[in-house]
Amino acid sequence: MHVLGIETSCDETGVAVWDGDSGLVWDRLFSQIDLHAEYGGVVPELAARDHLQRLAPMVEAALEEAPAPDVVAYTAGPGLVGALLVGAALGQALAAGRNIPAIGINHLEAHLLAPLMEADAPDFPFVALLVSGGHTLLVEARGLGEYKLLGTTLDDAAGEAFDKTASLLDLPYPGGPALAKLAATSEGGRFKLPRPLLDRPGCDFSFSGLKTAALYAARELQPGDTEGRAALARDFEDAVIDTLAAKCKRALESTGLGTLVAAGGVAANQRLRTRLRELPNAQVRFPDTGLCTDNGAMIAYAGWL
């Protein structure tokens, strides 16, 4: 079976074809980073218009170069409404024209399942950390479609906190990777930033207070204090990673499971990956870094499953 996957939830246009026997056979991704960089974040109307311009040619290329699809899978949400409509409309129209099924895919479920595409894929059950610009949550995954929410963010997502703090430090968009790069140049330890909710039971997250603490710390920096900017980036990254790792440890202990998968854009952070691999008595799996951000491959794979 061949599944054509379409991803248009935010600022990446992704199209891929998954073969049930041989895996990923066709994959294209276009990022809108340059389009949104001058605004410092994603502009929903511009995102939808760019998807509208780029998606049809990418699907046409897939139909010409890859095996004919038996199913079309498209991202149905969550995401930006206008952007989602572009992918849903084309996906459903293509399926109707070819008289094949169309399947709407939950974007978060696709991220959760992305690590299963790897050669060393874990077996169910496992704990999944989904961490990105829009979402931060822990899920107990017992099987396909069998998910229990263990904890979620009470306010801001970790990736959004990365981006806002990067903006405070005058770093370019996208802020998360830029902040991680700056953090790597410092040992940190200069700023005492909170680890939110670690003094309370449970697996929920909160990053708004950490963002506020970073704001006040940034105001203390003098113009030209490059070492201070790097130290704040490192101390902020440490605070986020400490929080994520501690909550993952709690989730594993509360469920009695020994496998953790981490997915979503922030899961590409190399220091986070190192820290999670150090969790005691846990097997930790990640998708390839190219599959952490939004992509059509995970949509096609989820549709196949």
Stockholm file with secondary structure:
# STOCKHOLM 1.0

chainA/1-305         MHVLGIETSCDETGVAVWDGDSGLVWDRLFSQIDLHAEYGGVVPELAARDHLQRLAPMVEAALEEAPAPDVVAYTAGPGLVGALLVGAALGQALAAGRNIPAIGINHLEAHLLAPLMEADAPDFPFVALLVSGGHTLLVEARGLGEYKLLGTTLDDAAGEAFDKTASLLDLPYPGGPALAKLAATSEGGRFKLPRPLLDRPGCDFSFSGLKTAALYAARELQPGDTEGRAALARDFEDAVIDTLAAKCKRALESTGLGTLVAAGGVAANQRLRTRLRELPNAQVRFPDTGLCTDNGAMIAYAGWL
#=GR chainA/1-305 SS CEEEEEECSSSEEEEEEEETTTEEEEEEEEECHHHHHTTTSCCHHHHHHHHHHHHHHHHHHHHHHSCCCSEEEEEEESSCHHHHHHHHHHHHHHHHHHTCCEEEEEHHHHHHHGGGGSTTCCCSSEEEEEESSSCEEEEEEEETTEEEEEEEBSSCCHHHHHHHHHHHTTCCSSHHHHHHHHHTTCCCCSSCCCCTTTTSSSSCBCCHHHHHHHHHHHHHCCTTCHHHHHHHHHHHHHHHHHHHHHHHHHHHHHHTCCEEEEESGGGGCHHHHHHHHTSTTCEEECCCGGGTSCCHHHHHHHHHC
#=GC SS_cons         CEEEEEECSSSEEEEEEEETTTEEEEEEEEECHHHHHTTTSCCHHHHHHHHHHHHHHHHHHHHHHSCCCSEEEEEEESSCHHHHHHHHHHHHHHHHHHTCCEEEEEHHHHHHHGGGGSTTCCCSSEEEEEESSSCEEEEEEEETTEEEEEEEBSSCCHHHHHHHHHHHTTCCSSHHHHHHHHHTTCCCCSSCCCCTTTTSSSSCBCCHHHHHHHHHHHHHCCTTCHHHHHHHHHHHHHHHHHHHHHHHHHHHHHHTCCEEEEESGGGGCHHHHHHHHTSTTCEEECCCGGGTSCCHHHHHHHHHC
//
